[in-house]
Structure formats: C-alpha cells, structure tokens
Amino acid sequence: MQIHIQNLTFETIVGILEEERLTPQNVTLHVKISYDYHGDNFIDYAKVSAFLESEMNAMRYFLLEDALKDLSQKLKVFYPQISKLKLKILKPDILPNAIVGVSHTIYYAQN
C-alpha cells in the first residue's frame, strides 16, 4: 500500500540566513509512504500531514537536510510498519527563478 501526500504547503521558519530565522517562508512537502496494509494497521494521511507541519514549526530547522533526517526518523517511530519513505521538502519562494529543495528515499528492513 502507498500513501501519497502532494503539495503540503505551509509557512515555517527554516534556513540559515538571518532573514530566514526571523520571517516564516513557504515550504512544500511531498511524501510517499509504502507499507504493508493488514486490516486496521492503516496510516492516516491526515495525521501524517498534521504531524509534519507541526514538527517543522516546532523544530525550526536550520537545514532542510536536517529536517528530512529528523522527520523520517520520527515517522518510522510512530509508524513502524513503514517499509519505504520518500520525503521531499521544497522552498518555492527562496529564488526568483526556481523552486529548490532536497529529497531522499529510505528503505527500512522489515522485522
């Protein structure tokens, strides 16, 4: 089973520049979660979306890379049935002529 969350967009503090530490900016997340679905072990995409936004706002990450690593680890703790996670975080407004960001894919060994 796969969950897709596309264009999860919100304002948060993220970045290393002084202005980025003071002024919230738009970020957009794309998430793809693979897991084995059996009966009642579903993953609620609304809860995942709310968690990601809440955590990014609470942590105020300096680097997107740190956000990816931390959010991925926390999602796996909350949802141990995840077998594969692809997470992308974009900053759509930081450059005038491009949308920039980082992404990674993690494959988890199943017990």
C-alpha positions in Angstrom: 0.0 0.0 0.0 1.2 3.5 -0.6 0.1 6.9 0.7 0.8 10.0 -1.3 0.8 13.5 0.1 1.4 16.1 -2.5 1.8 19.9 -2.2 1.5 20.0 1.6 2.2 23.8 1.9 2.6 25.9 4.9 4.8 28.7 6.4 7.6 27.9 8.8 10.9 29.1 10.0 13.6 27.2 8.2 17.0 28.2 6.9 20.4 29.5 8.0 20.2 33.1 6.7 19.3 35.8 9.3 16.1 36.7 7.4 15.0 33.0 7.2 15.4 32.8 11.0 13.1 35.8 11.6 10.5 35.5 8.8 8.4 32.4 8.1 8.5 31.2 4.5 6.5 28.8 2.4 7.6 25.2 2.2 6.0 22.4 0.2 6.3 18.8 1.1 5.8 15.7 -1.0 5.6 12.4 0.8 5.2 8.8 -0.4 4.9 6.1 2.3 4.9 2.4 1.4 3.7 -0.1 4.0 2.1 -3.5 4.4 -1.6 -2.9 5.0 -3.4 -5.6 7.0 -6.8 -4.8 8.4 -6.6 -2.0 11.0 -2.9 -1.1 10.7 -3.6 1.8 8.2 -1.6 5.0 8.3 -3.8 8.1 8.5 -2.5 10.6 5.9 -4.3 13.5 7.7 -2.4 12.7 10.9 0.9 12.4 8.9 0.3 15.8 7.3 -0.6 17.5 10.6 2.5 15.9 12.3 4.9 17.1 9.5 3.6 20.7 9.7 3.6 20.7 13.5 7.1 19.3 13.8 8.6 21.6 11.2 7.1 24.6 13.1 8.2 23.4 16.5 11.8 22.5 15.4 12.6 25.5 13.2 15.3 23.6 11.4 18.4 25.3 10.1 18.9 23.0 7.1 16.4 21.1 5.0 18.7 18.1 5.2 18.3 18.1 9.0 14.6 18.3 8.7 14.5 15.3 6.3 16.6 13.2 8.6 14.7 14.1 11.7 11.2 13.8 10.2 12.0 10.5 8.6 13.2 9.0 11.9 10.2 10.3 13.8 7.7 9.0 11.2 9.3 5.5 11.4 8.9 5.6 15.2 5.2 6.5 15.0 4.5 4.1 12.1 6.8 1.1 12.4 5.0 -0.6 9.5 6.6 1.8 7.0 8.8 -0.1 4.6 9.8 2.8 2.3 9.6 6.5 2.8 10.2 9.2 0.2 10.2 12.7 1.5 10.8 15.9 -0.4 10.9 19.5 1.0 10.9 22.4 -1.3 11.3 26.2 -0.8 9.2 27.6 -3.6 9.9 31.3 -3.0 13.6 31.5 -2.0 14.9 32.0 -5.5 13.1 34.2 -8.1 13.5 31.8 -11.0 13.5 28.3 -9.4 11.9 26.1 -6.8 14.6 24.5 -4.8 14.7 21.8 -2.1 16.0 18.4 -1.1 14.7 14.9 -1.0 15.6 11.4 0.0 14.3 7.9 0.0 14.7 5.4 2.8 14.1 1.7 2.7 13.5 0.1 6.0 14.2 -3.5 6.8 11.2 -5.4 8.0 11.3 -7.4 11.2 
